[in-house]
Amino acid sequence: MLALLLFTVVANTQVQTVSQKKTVELKQMTWSTKSAAAKEFASKGADHAMNIELAEAYEDFKAALKLDPDFTVALVFMANLTTGETRKAYAEKAIKSAE
């Protein structure tokens, strides 16, 4: 029983270490923008999206993109809030912006 417990603790520690290393290696999307107002709109939009207030989120992200058309985070959210060709267009813009 003690050996099994020891094995479990060691295995769990190794998994956490590998997981932490992978987290560090992942690239993170930044909220950088040239416009403080665009960042504020995007922040409000993210809050609305998390509360499933999608219509309000859409309007906030749309306003953010009017101020900064290359704002990656707003483009990604818009790609997730829209459908069809509009979604594809926002996704393509988001990919270009992230590069």
HELIX and SHEET records of a PDB file:
HELIX    1   1 LEU A    2  GLU A   25  1                                  24    
HELIX    2   2 ALA A   36  MET A   50  1                                  15    
HELIX    3   3 LEU A   54  LEU A   67  1                                  14    
HELIX    4   4 THR A   72  LEU A   81  1                                  10    
HELIX    5   5 GLY A   84  ALA A   98  1                                  15    
END                                                                             
